[in-house]
Amino acid sequence: MKQSSKTDERIANMSFASVYPHYINKIEKKGKTKKELIEVIEWLTGFNQKQLKKLIDEEVSFEEFFKQAKLNKNAHLITGVICGYRVEDIKNPLTQKVRYLDKLVDELAKGKQMSKILREA
């Protein structure tokens, strides 16, 4: 499946604040907590809860969100399929980062152990 530049652009311009409630809904339906979600986001991006709230309040785009993030050095270990794409094969760096986040949220919702989600040894 080939990702189009139109899709990449749409993802870049989408606000993180517009997607965040969907992440919360997805994980809470599966018995997970907002605290666990924040832990996962913090691991990937380096943002603490206060910084995350500020970015949500400012309604930053995913492009700006990941521009400010300090991506975890082990993010490249996130593999698998999300939204029909293998995250490790996505060519656009920003789209890949967004899909990394989607994949982590998906793993949390599916009940994967936190140590596995956070790619700990």
Rosetta silent file (secondary structure, phi, psi, omega in degrees, C-alpha in Angstrom):
SEQUENCE: MKQSSKTDERIANMSFASVYPHYINKIEKKGKTKKELIEVIEWLTGFNQKQLKKLIDEEVSFEEFFKQAKLNKNAHLITGVICGYRVEDIKNPLTQKVRYLDKLVDELAKGKQMSKILREA
SCORE:     score description
SCORE:     0.000 S_00000001
   1 L     0.000  130.471 -176.964    0.000    0.000    0.000 S_00000001
   2 L  -103.254  128.270  178.140    1.459    3.360   -1.005 S_00000001
   3 L   -81.676  131.391 -178.372    0.950    6.404    1.201 S_00000001
   4 L   -89.372  156.392  178.401    0.154    9.511   -0.850 S_00000001
   5 H   -66.128  -26.992  176.857    1.616   12.952   -0.301 S_00000001
   6 H   -64.791  -42.043  177.569   -1.974   14.196    0.080 S_00000001
   7 H   -65.782  -43.343  178.449   -2.441   11.837    3.031 S_00000001
   8 H   -58.561  -42.868 -179.212    0.909   12.928    4.484 S_00000001
   9 H   -66.385  -41.747  179.127   -0.151   16.574    4.219 S_00000001
  10 H   -61.672  -43.676  179.032   -3.539   15.880    5.820 S_00000001
  11 H   -63.665  -44.274 -178.768   -1.846   14.112    8.736 S_00000001
  12 H   -59.681  -38.335 -175.645    0.689   16.940    9.168 S_00000001
  13 H   -87.120  -11.804  179.928   -2.052   19.574    9.366 S_00000001
  14 L   -68.898  139.137  179.886   -4.366   17.617   11.673 S_00000001
  15 E   -81.285  140.785  176.563   -4.354   18.946   15.230 S_00000001
  16 H   -60.448  -38.658 -179.017   -3.146   16.650   17.972 S_00000001
  17 H   -59.654  -30.363 -179.174   -6.002   17.984   20.142 S_00000001
  18 H   -75.739  -22.749 -177.730   -8.564   16.648   17.659 S_00000001
  19 H   -97.091  -30.736 -176.522   -7.160   13.105   17.855 S_00000001
  20 H   -51.554  -45.910  178.145   -6.296   12.942   21.558 S_00000001
  21 H   -60.463  -30.287  177.433   -9.920   12.358   22.717 S_00000001
  22 H   -69.385  -37.900  175.456  -10.105    9.398   20.313 S_00000001
  23 H   -61.049  -47.372 -179.599   -6.980    7.927   21.898 S_00000001
  24 H   -60.615  -47.778 -179.875   -8.546    8.304   25.352 S_00000001
  25 H   -58.960  -44.815 -178.056  -11.835    6.775   24.224 S_00000001
  26 H   -60.937  -45.814 -175.744  -10.068    3.834   22.569 S_00000001
  27 H   -78.042  -34.550  179.262   -7.982    2.898   25.595 S_00000001
  28 H   -67.807  -33.494  176.715  -10.686    3.537   28.211 S_00000001
  29 H   -61.520  -25.270 -178.508  -13.109    1.251   26.349 S_00000001
  30 L  -101.077   14.142  175.141  -10.512   -1.479   26.897 S_00000001
  31 L    82.872   13.101  178.331  -10.086   -0.747   30.615 S_00000001
  32 L   -96.155  165.771 -174.457   -6.893    1.285   30.350 S_00000001
  33 L  -111.159  160.166  175.769   -6.341    4.677   31.958 S_00000001
  34 H   -61.329  -35.299  178.301   -5.490    8.161   30.796 S_00000001
  35 H   -59.872  -42.019  178.286   -2.434    7.936   33.066 S_00000001
  36 H   -66.148  -39.744  177.969   -1.197    4.927   31.063 S_00000001
  37 H   -61.059  -45.592  179.589   -1.827    6.790   27.813 S_00000001
  38 H   -62.546  -38.479  177.269    0.188    9.769   29.039 S_00000001
  39 H   -59.464  -42.839  179.641    3.016    7.414   30.050 S_00000001
  40 H   -65.923  -45.263 -179.561    3.101    6.011   26.510 S_00000001
  41 H   -64.857  -41.046  178.980    3.014    9.470   24.905 S_00000001
  42 H   -62.703  -41.188  179.033    5.726   10.706   27.273 S_00000001
  43 H   -59.601  -46.080 -176.613    7.932    7.725   26.391 S_00000001
  44 H   -71.845  -42.637 -168.245    7.631    8.423   22.663 S_00000001
  45 H  -106.038  -21.688 -174.286    7.767   12.235   22.679 S_00000001
  46 L    86.639   -4.285 -179.590    9.401   13.337   25.924 S_00000001
  47 L   -77.862  130.320  173.549    6.371   15.529   26.762 S_00000001
  48 L   -85.482  178.807 -174.438    5.225   15.442   30.377 S_00000001
  49 H   -61.214  -39.608 -179.490    1.553   15.865   31.321 S_00000001
  50 H   -65.380  -45.862  178.980    1.847   19.655   31.707 S_00000001
  51 H   -63.790  -40.272  179.341    3.536   20.083   28.307 S_00000001
  52 H   -61.970  -44.199  178.693    0.978   17.784   26.707 S_00000001
  53 H   -60.800  -42.350  179.984   -1.902   19.830   28.108 S_00000001
  54 H   -61.377  -44.445  179.550   -0.323   23.026   26.755 S_00000001
  55 H   -64.429  -37.516  177.459    0.027   21.513   23.270 S_00000001
  56 H   -66.649  -46.472 -179.996   -3.592   20.343   23.383 S_00000001
  57 H   -61.203  -35.616  179.514   -4.792   23.763   24.545 S_00000001
  58 L   -80.229   -8.417 -179.721   -2.820   25.421   21.731 S_00000001
  59 L    52.467   47.222 -179.943   -4.315   22.931   19.240 S_00000001
  60 L   -67.933  151.376  176.030   -0.948   22.388   17.573 S_00000001
  61 E   -73.319  163.432  174.814   -0.768   20.375   14.372 S_00000001
  62 H   -60.517  -33.640  178.526    0.919   16.986   14.348 S_00000001
  63 H   -60.374  -48.689  179.996    3.712   18.669   12.393 S_00000001
  64 H   -69.097  -39.200  179.232    4.323   21.170   15.211 S_00000001
  65 H   -55.081  -51.145 -177.135    3.731   18.499   17.877 S_00000001
  66 H   -79.621  -19.004  174.278    6.510   16.285   16.541 S_00000001
  67 H   -66.572  -36.459 -179.159    8.747   19.253   15.717 S_00000001
  68 H   -85.119  -17.892 -176.320    8.789   20.024   19.456 S_00000001
  69 L   -73.187  152.921  171.304    9.052   16.372   20.548 S_00000001
  70 L  -110.079   91.236 -173.825   12.253   14.614   21.520 S_00000001
  71 L   -58.429  133.969  179.555   11.569   11.247   19.917 S_00000001
  72 L   -57.536  138.949 -178.411   12.651    8.295   22.052 S_00000001
  73 L   -62.664  -19.456  179.026   15.875    6.715   20.822 S_00000001
  74 L   -99.007   10.756 -179.718   14.107    3.336   20.705 S_00000001
  75 H   -58.680  -31.501 -179.986   11.170    4.535   18.593 S_00000001
  76 H   -62.810  -15.120  178.579   12.661    2.690   15.613 S_00000001
  77 H   -79.623   -7.437  178.048   11.836   -0.545   17.458 S_00000001
  78 L   -77.437  116.691 -178.701    8.116    0.114   16.927 S_00000001
  79 L  -133.626  167.909  177.247    7.072   -2.221   14.140 S_00000001
  80 L   119.442 -175.527 -175.036    3.923   -3.753   12.793 S_00000001
  81 E  -104.004  133.150  173.371    0.832   -2.756   10.887 S_00000001
  82 E  -142.840  131.969 -178.692   -1.351    0.221   11.729 S_00000001
  83 L    56.058   32.616  176.742   -4.012    1.702    9.456 S_00000001
  84 L    82.955    4.566 -178.133   -2.993   -0.784    6.765 S_00000001
  85 E  -123.198  143.382  171.892    0.668    0.284    6.697 S_00000001
  86 E   -78.230  117.977 -174.358    3.808   -1.271    8.142 S_00000001
  87 H   -59.456  -33.910 -178.626    5.132    1.544   10.343 S_00000001
  88 H   -71.433  -14.615 -178.400    8.744    0.603    9.688 S_00000001
  89 H  -101.699   -3.036 -178.779    8.206    1.022    5.918 S_00000001
  90 L   -70.067  126.156 -174.624    6.575    4.481    5.970 S_00000001
  91 L   -81.301  -37.652 -178.587    8.825    6.860    4.035 S_00000001
  92 L   -73.948  118.959 -175.265    7.516   10.229    5.257 S_00000001
  93 H   -58.936  -40.440  179.894    9.235   10.876    8.631 S_00000001
  94 H   -67.842  -46.238  178.693    6.337   12.833   10.146 S_00000001
  95 H   -59.705  -38.817  178.768    3.700   10.319    9.045 S_00000001
  96 H   -62.828  -41.974  179.465    5.880    7.560   10.475 S_00000001
  97 H   -63.912  -42.074  177.960    6.055    9.333   13.859 S_00000001
  98 H   -62.335  -42.671  179.314    2.271    9.787   13.929 S_00000001
  99 H   -69.567  -30.417  172.067    1.825    6.096   13.095 S_00000001
 100 H   -57.670  -47.778 -179.761    4.327    5.182   15.831 S_00000001
 101 H   -62.484  -44.953  177.643    2.001    6.950   18.257 S_00000001
 102 H   -57.710  -42.561 -178.223   -1.055    5.244   16.751 S_00000001
 103 H   -65.016  -42.935  179.132    0.674    1.871   17.093 S_00000001
 104 H   -64.131  -41.604  177.991    1.561    2.467   20.745 S_00000001
 105 H   -63.206  -41.175  178.366   -2.016    3.517   21.547 S_00000001
 106 H   -62.278  -44.357  179.408   -3.263    0.410   19.744 S_00000001
 107 H   -63.613  -39.630  177.380   -0.897   -1.821   21.733 S_00000001
 108 H   -62.422  -46.324 -179.693   -2.047   -0.213   24.991 S_00000001
 109 H   -62.920  -31.723 -179.439   -5.693   -0.735   24.064 S_00000001
 110 L   -81.865   -0.522  175.147   -4.992   -4.378   23.221 S_00000001
 111 L    85.303   15.843  178.003   -3.598   -4.961   26.709 S_00000001
 112 L   -63.425  146.184  179.527    0.044   -5.427   25.794 S_00000001
 113 L   -61.158  139.932 -177.825    2.383   -5.213   28.792 S_00000001
 114 H   -58.195  -38.139  179.465    3.702   -1.700   29.379 S_00000001
 115 H   -61.959  -33.059  177.586    7.315   -2.944   29.342 S_00000001
 116 H   -74.763  -41.822  179.205    6.720   -4.338   25.830 S_00000001
 117 H   -60.075  -42.063 -177.008    4.958   -1.160   24.642 S_00000001
 118 L   -86.722   11.825  174.125    7.871    0.945   25.908 S_00000001
 119 L    51.499   45.974  177.325   10.365   -1.369   24.221 S_00000001
 120 L   -87.185  149.597 -177.589   12.226   -2.159   27.440 S_00000001
 121 L   -66.647    0.000    0.000   14.776   -4.944   27.461 S_00000001
